[in-house]
Amino acid sequence: MSSMPIADDTHELVFLVQTQLNEGKAEALGATLPAHLDFLHQQFIEGRLMFGGPLVTSDLHNTGNGLYVLRADSLAAAQAIADEDPMHRDGVRTATVQHWMLKTDYSR
């Protein structure tokens, strides 16, 4: 595995937020969902949220987990945004945030 940084115009540095349902919090998921969706809508309007959604089982049932991709100036800034998500703020889910070099141009 290469440790060389990818720095070219075919990639965009973004941040992947993996969000994991905390044990014993499944019942709180539905109550927190409207605030979570409002939060994500605001992030989208402000240009930070690129895309995201729930993770589902093979028969398309919601697992309670999800992921989304943010634009931010740094890992710390992305973590701060994720920490404001009502799902994370209220302890329903736990967020893991990591750098992701999103390939944006496959023509070369």
Rosetta constraint file for C-alpha pairs under 8 A:
AtomPair CA 6 CA 11 HARMONIC 7.54 0.50
AtomPair CA 6 CA 101 HARMONIC 7.39 0.50
AtomPair CA 7 CA 11 HARMONIC 7.22 0.50
AtomPair CA 10 CA 103 HARMONIC 5.89 0.50
AtomPair CA 10 CA 104 HARMONIC 5.32 0.50
AtomPair CA 10 CA 105 HARMONIC 4.79 0.50
AtomPair CA 10 CA 106 HARMONIC 7.41 0.50
AtomPair CA 11 CA 101 HARMONIC 5.85 0.50
AtomPair CA 11 CA 102 HARMONIC 5.29 0.50
AtomPair CA 11 CA 103 HARMONIC 4.44 0.50
AtomPair CA 11 CA 104 HARMONIC 5.26 0.50
AtomPair CA 11 CA 105 HARMONIC 7.07 0.50
AtomPair CA 12 CA 101 HARMONIC 5.60 0.50
AtomPair CA 12 CA 102 HARMONIC 5.13 0.50
AtomPair CA 12 CA 103 HARMONIC 6.58 0.50
AtomPair CA 12 CA 104 HARMONIC 6.70 0.50
AtomPair CA 13 CA 71 HARMONIC 7.80 0.50
AtomPair CA 13 CA 99 HARMONIC 6.90 0.50
AtomPair CA 13 CA 100 HARMONIC 5.84 0.50
AtomPair CA 13 CA 101 HARMONIC 4.65 0.50
AtomPair CA 13 CA 102 HARMONIC 6.19 0.50
AtomPair CA 14 CA 69 HARMONIC 6.77 0.50
AtomPair CA 14 CA 70 HARMONIC 5.89 0.50
AtomPair CA 14 CA 71 HARMONIC 5.11 0.50
AtomPair CA 14 CA 72 HARMONIC 6.86 0.50
AtomPair CA 14 CA 99 HARMONIC 6.11 0.50
AtomPair CA 14 CA 100 HARMONIC 5.29 0.50
AtomPair CA 14 CA 101 HARMONIC 6.26 0.50
AtomPair CA 14 CA 102 HARMONIC 6.66 0.50
AtomPair CA 15 CA 69 HARMONIC 5.55 0.50
AtomPair CA 15 CA 70 HARMONIC 5.11 0.50
AtomPair CA 15 CA 71 HARMONIC 6.33 0.50
AtomPair CA 15 CA 72 HARMONIC 7.25 0.50
AtomPair CA 15 CA 75 HARMONIC 7.07 0.50
AtomPair CA 15 CA 78 HARMONIC 6.59 0.50
AtomPair CA 15 CA 97 HARMONIC 6.44 0.50
AtomPair CA 15 CA 98 HARMONIC 5.52 0.50
AtomPair CA 15 CA 99 HARMONIC 4.75 0.50
AtomPair CA 15 CA 100 HARMONIC 5.40 0.50
AtomPair CA 16 CA 67 HARMONIC 7.10 0.50
AtomPair CA 16 CA 68 HARMONIC 6.04 0.50
AtomPair CA 16 CA 69 HARMONIC 4.68 0.50
AtomPair CA 16 CA 70 HARMONIC 6.54 0.50
AtomPair CA 16 CA 97 HARMONIC 5.61 0.50
AtomPair CA 16 CA 98 HARMONIC 5.40 0.50
AtomPair CA 16 CA 99 HARMONIC 6.37 0.50
AtomPair CA 16 CA 100 HARMONIC 6.12 0.50
AtomPair CA 17 CA 67 HARMONIC 5.39 0.50
AtomPair CA 17 CA 68 HARMONIC 5.23 0.50
AtomPair CA 17 CA 69 HARMONIC 5.99 0.50
AtomPair CA 17 CA 70 HARMONIC 7.44 0.50
AtomPair CA 17 CA 82 HARMONIC 7.24 0.50
AtomPair CA 17 CA 95 HARMONIC 6.26 0.50
AtomPair CA 17 CA 96 HARMONIC 5.66 0.50
AtomPair CA 17 CA 97 HARMONIC 4.53 0.50
AtomPair CA 17 CA 98 HARMONIC 6.76 0.50
AtomPair CA 18 CA 65 HARMONIC 7.81 0.50
AtomPair CA 18 CA 66 HARMONIC 6.14 0.50
AtomPair CA 18 CA 67 HARMONIC 4.48 0.50
AtomPair CA 18 CA 68 HARMONIC 6.79 0.50
AtomPair CA 18 CA 95 HARMONIC 5.62 0.50
AtomPair CA 18 CA 96 HARMONIC 5.16 0.50
AtomPair CA 18 CA 97 HARMONIC 6.41 0.50
AtomPair CA 19 CA 65 HARMONIC 5.59 0.50
AtomPair CA 19 CA 66 HARMONIC 5.16 0.50
AtomPair CA 19 CA 67 HARMONIC 5.64 0.50
AtomPair CA 19 CA 93 HARMONIC 6.02 0.50
AtomPair CA 19 CA 94 HARMONIC 5.56 0.50
AtomPair CA 19 CA 95 HARMONIC 4.45 0.50
AtomPair CA 19 CA 96 HARMONIC 6.40 0.50
AtomPair CA 20 CA 64 HARMONIC 7.20 0.50
AtomPair CA 20 CA 65 HARMONIC 4.75 0.50
AtomPair CA 20 CA 66 HARMONIC 6.78 0.50
AtomPair CA 20 CA 93 HARMONIC 5.12 0.50
AtomPair CA 20 CA 94 HARMONIC 5.21 0.50
AtomPair CA 20 CA 95 HARMONIC 6.41 0.50
AtomPair CA 21 CA 25 HARMONIC 6.79 0.50
AtomPair CA 21 CA 26 HARMONIC 7.17 0.50
AtomPair CA 21 CA 64 HARMONIC 5.51 0.50
AtomPair CA 21 CA 65 HARMONIC 5.42 0.50
AtomPair CA 21 CA 92 HARMONIC 6.12 0.50
AtomPair CA 21 CA 93 HARMONIC 4.28 0.50
AtomPair CA 21 CA 94 HARMONIC 6.54 0.50
AtomPair CA 22 CA 26 HARMONIC 7.76 0.50
AtomPair CA 22 CA 91 HARMONIC 7.31 0.50
AtomPair CA 22 CA 92 HARMONIC 5.71 0.50
AtomPair CA 22 CA 93 HARMONIC 5.03 0.50
AtomPair CA 22 CA 94 HARMONIC 6.50 0.50
AtomPair CA 25 CA 29 HARMONIC 6.64 0.50
AtomPair CA 25 CA 92 HARMONIC 5.49 0.50
AtomPair CA 25 CA 93 HARMONIC 7.82 0.50
AtomPair CA 26 CA 30 HARMONIC 7.92 0.50
AtomPair CA 26 CA 64 HARMONIC 7.04 0.50
AtomPair CA 26 CA 92 HARMONIC 7.75 0.50
AtomPair CA 27 CA 31 HARMONIC 7.71 0.50
AtomPair CA 28 CA 32 HARMONIC 6.21 0.50
AtomPair CA 28 CA 92 HARMONIC 6.55 0.50
AtomPair CA 29 CA 33 HARMONIC 5.97 0.50
AtomPair CA 29 CA 64 HARMONIC 7.24 0.50
AtomPair CA 29 CA 87 HARMONIC 7.75 0.50
AtomPair CA 29 CA 92 HARMONIC 6.59 0.50
AtomPair CA 30 CA 34 HARMONIC 7.76 0.50
AtomPair CA 32 CA 36 HARMONIC 6.21 0.50
AtomPair CA 32 CA 86 HARMONIC 6.76 0.50
AtomPair CA 32 CA 87 HARMONIC 6.31 0.50
AtomPair CA 32 CA 92 HARMONIC 7.92 0.50
AtomPair CA 33 CA 37 HARMONIC 6.07 0.50
AtomPair CA 33 CA 87 HARMONIC 7.52 0.50
AtomPair CA 34 CA 38 HARMONIC 6.17 0.50
AtomPair CA 35 CA 39 HARMONIC 6.07 0.50
AtomPair CA 35 CA 86 HARMONIC 6.24 0.50
AtomPair CA 36 CA 40 HARMONIC 6.24 0.50
AtomPair CA 36 CA 85 HARMONIC 6.11 0.50
AtomPair CA 36 CA 86 HARMONIC 5.33 0.50
AtomPair CA 36 CA 87 HARMONIC 6.07 0.50
AtomPair CA 37 CA 41 HARMONIC 6.04 0.50
AtomPair CA 38 CA 42 HARMONIC 6.26 0.50
AtomPair CA 39 CA 43 HARMONIC 6.36 0.50
AtomPair CA 39 CA 85 HARMONIC 6.32 0.50
AtomPair CA 39 CA 86 HARMONIC 7.43 0.50
AtomPair CA 40 CA 44 HARMONIC 6.18 0.50
AtomPair CA 40 CA 49 HARMONIC 6.91 0.50
AtomPair CA 40 CA 85 HARMONIC 7.73 0.50
AtomPair CA 41 CA 45 HARMONIC 6.21 0.50
AtomPair CA 42 CA 46 HARMONIC 6.16 0.50
AtomPair CA 43 CA 47 HARMONIC 6.27 0.50
AtomPair CA 43 CA 48 HARMONIC 5.15 0.50
AtomPair CA 43 CA 49 HARMONIC 5.15 0.50
AtomPair CA 44 CA 48 HARMONIC 5.63 0.50
AtomPair CA 44 CA 49 HARMONIC 4.43 0.50
AtomPair CA 44 CA 50 HARMONIC 6.66 0.50
AtomPair CA 45 CA 49 HARMONIC 7.96 0.50
AtomPair CA 47 CA 71 HARMONIC 7.46 0.50
AtomPair CA 48 CA 70 HARMONIC 5.27 0.50
AtomPair CA 48 CA 71 HARMONIC 4.74 0.50
AtomPair CA 48 CA 72 HARMONIC 6.61 0.50
AtomPair CA 49 CA 68 HARMONIC 7.34 0.50
AtomPair CA 49 CA 69 HARMONIC 6.03 0.50
AtomPair CA 49 CA 70 HARMONIC 4.68 0.50
AtomPair CA 49 CA 71 HARMONIC 6.42 0.50
AtomPair CA 50 CA 68 HARMONIC 7.50 0.50
AtomPair CA 50 CA 69 HARMONIC 5.53 0.50
AtomPair CA 50 CA 70 HARMONIC 5.83 0.50
AtomPair CA 50 CA 71 HARMONIC 7.10 0.50
AtomPair CA 51 CA 68 HARMONIC 5.69 0.50
AtomPair CA 51 CA 69 HARMONIC 5.66 0.50
AtomPair CA 51 CA 70 HARMONIC 7.79 0.50
AtomPair CA 52 CA 66 HARMONIC 7.47 0.50
AtomPair CA 52 CA 67 HARMONIC 5.48 0.50
AtomPair CA 52 CA 68 HARMONIC 3.77 0.50
AtomPair CA 52 CA 69 HARMONIC 6.17 0.50
AtomPair CA 53 CA 66 HARMONIC 5.66 0.50
AtomPair CA 53 CA 67 HARMONIC 5.83 0.50
AtomPair CA 53 CA 68 HARMONIC 6.35 0.50
AtomPair CA 54 CA 62 HARMONIC 6.46 0.50
AtomPair CA 54 CA 63 HARMONIC 7.43 0.50
AtomPair CA 54 CA 64 HARMONIC 7.05 0.50
AtomPair CA 54 CA 65 HARMONIC 5.95 0.50
AtomPair CA 54 CA 66 HARMONIC 4.07 0.50
AtomPair CA 54 CA 67 HARMONIC 6.53 0.50
AtomPair CA 55 CA 62 HARMONIC 6.16 0.50
AtomPair CA 55 CA 63 HARMONIC 5.89 0.50
AtomPair CA 55 CA 64 HARMONIC 7.20 0.50
AtomPair CA 55 CA 65 HARMONIC 5.53 0.50
AtomPair CA 55 CA 66 HARMONIC 4.86 0.50
AtomPair CA 55 CA 67 HARMONIC 7.34 0.50
AtomPair CA 56 CA 60 HARMONIC 5.04 0.50
AtomPair CA 56 CA 61 HARMONIC 5.16 0.50
AtomPair CA 56 CA 62 HARMONIC 4.49 0.50
AtomPair CA 56 CA 63 HARMONIC 5.23 0.50
AtomPair CA 56 CA 65 HARMONIC 7.98 0.50
AtomPair CA 57 CA 61 HARMONIC 5.23 0.50
AtomPair CA 57 CA 62 HARMONIC 6.53 0.50
AtomPair CA 57 CA 63 HARMONIC 6.38 0.50
AtomPair CA 65 CA 93 HARMONIC 7.77 0.50
AtomPair CA 70 CA 78 HARMONIC 6.78 0.50
AtomPair CA 71 CA 78 HARMONIC 7.42 0.50
AtomPair CA 72 CA 77 HARMONIC 6.00 0.50
AtomPair CA 72 CA 78 HARMONIC 5.45 0.50
AtomPair CA 73 CA 77 HARMONIC 6.21 0.50
AtomPair CA 73 CA 78 HARMONIC 7.51 0.50
AtomPair CA 74 CA 78 HARMONIC 6.26 0.50
AtomPair CA 75 CA 79 HARMONIC 6.07 0.50
AtomPair CA 75 CA 97 HARMONIC 7.36 0.50
AtomPair CA 75 CA 98 HARMONIC 6.92 0.50
AtomPair CA 75 CA 99 HARMONIC 6.79 0.50
AtomPair CA 76 CA 80 HARMONIC 6.15 0.50
AtomPair CA 77 CA 81 HARMONIC 6.34 0.50
AtomPair CA 78 CA 82 HARMONIC 6.23 0.50
AtomPair CA 78 CA 97 HARMONIC 7.17 0.50
AtomPair CA 79 CA 83 HARMONIC 6.01 0.50
AtomPair CA 79 CA 97 HARMONIC 6.10 0.50
AtomPair CA 80 CA 84 HARMONIC 6.51 0.50
AtomPair CA 81 CA 85 HARMONIC 6.91 0.50
AtomPair CA 82 CA 88 HARMONIC 7.15 0.50
AtomPair CA 82 CA 95 HARMONIC 6.77 0.50
AtomPair CA 82 CA 97 HARMONIC 7.83 0.50
AtomPair CA 83 CA 88 HARMONIC 5.73 0.50
AtomPair CA 83 CA 89 HARMONIC 5.82 0.50
AtomPair CA 83 CA 95 HARMONIC 7.51 0.50
AtomPair CA 84 CA 88 HARMONIC 6.94 0.50
AtomPair CA 84 CA 89 HARMONIC 5.76 0.50
AtomPair CA 85 CA 89 HARMONIC 5.89 0.50
AtomPair CA 86 CA 90 HARMONIC 5.61 0.50
AtomPair CA 87 CA 91 HARMONIC 6.28 0.50
AtomPair CA 87 CA 92 HARMONIC 5.08 0.50
AtomPair CA 87 CA 93 HARMONIC 5.38 0.50
AtomPair CA 87 CA 94 HARMONIC 7.82 0.50
AtomPair CA 88 CA 92 HARMONIC 5.98 0.50
AtomPair CA 88 CA 93 HARMONIC 5.07 0.50
AtomPair CA 88 CA 94 HARMONIC 5.53 0.50
AtomPair CA 88 CA 95 HARMONIC 6.53 0.50
